[in-house]
């Protein structure tokens, strides 16, 4: 029996991905560790390696295909001594978007039983196996189908050997409901039911708002942009944001940065490196702010990790600086350069951009004076940093000029109250305005 190569789950939240490129062709010999293909997720492009030896017998999913479900077969490998004829005996792979059409076809089947009253929809108690044999479905898919009142017999599986998985049930639930034709007994004898009524109705409202008059360039959404759109809507709809802004004097950081950069060519510190270090140390001083929302509890992180937003051509990603409170400025600078470089090349590993309870977004280099960032769920807060600029200030009762920087902390009110957020900002301000304390 040929060995199936399945679409891998490259992150805990991944349900589908894009098969960007094949590195092997049908008939090529593969061994364990051979790079078979590149998979593009919403965050990065990663390589899929073979775990078995043999000959690539058939490619089931062409490169460039989007929306390939996790655990769907994408290729078949012939084991040593296995003939090519074995490929014909292998079960065919389900199409990428088979679940919705299958559900629509099932709903369009003619109604033979007497019609039920409109106010009492029929909910199947348990799925009934078709005459051809048993329905293969995961336990989670069975529970979801029973809760939603959907018969498994009307769902096409995209898992191994046609097994129905969670994504198939979700697609069937999201499919537009069919309008069933009334039974002949319920109609007057002189009225015939038109067969077209049994077909599912097209949605009346458009999915996207209508564009105003004019000419536009249509730009398809990348996987990353789709994920950003979904998560930002989730964040603004479900997270009770509130914002705290503080002004920080930057002159001491600029002086110390110049002195340290002049001492060695091995590193070139940026203001952002000081900010990352100060964020980590402030989380250590106010550990209650290093937390995220856990649904029915607050989860306080033990490690003071800082996720730093990095702008990409088609979105952004937040690689995480682990234990930012105990790393030196030079180490943070080198790590940020490496992470940002691999992020822009799409080569970050999932463990490098997942986790952490706190994020940092710095737009000061773009001339932005002040802004409020959106929290990245399930994290509890994010700090938005503006540019440093010379402003008039009052010091000891006299007017002076200082380099000031506006910082706005966005907080999840379920996790962080106003006083707690203010305590964290006070700790952060103290570290930035007395940067020598960050070197202790």
Secondary structure, 3 states (H helix, E strand, C coil): CCEEEECCCCCCCCCEEEEEEECCCCCCEECCCCEEEEEECCCCEEEEECCCCEEEEEECCCCCEEEEECCCEEEEEECCCCCCCHHHHCCCCCCCCHHHHHHHHHHCCCCCCCCCCCCCCCCCCCCCCCCCCCCCECHHHHHHHHHHCCCHHHCCCCCHHHCECHHHHHHHHHCCCCCCCCCHHHCCCCCCCCHHHHCCCCCCCCCCCCCCCCCCCCCCCCHHHHHHHHHHHHHHHHCCEEEEEEEEECHHHHHHHHHHHHHCCCCCCCHHHHHHHHHHHHHHHCHHHCEEECCCCEEECCCCCEEEEEEECCEEEEEEECCCCCCCHHHHHHHHHHHHHHHHCCCCCHHHHCCCCEEEEECHHHCCCCCCCCCCCCECEEEEEEEEEEEEEEECCEEEEEEEEEEEEEEECCCCCHHHHHHHHHHHHHHHHCHHHHHC
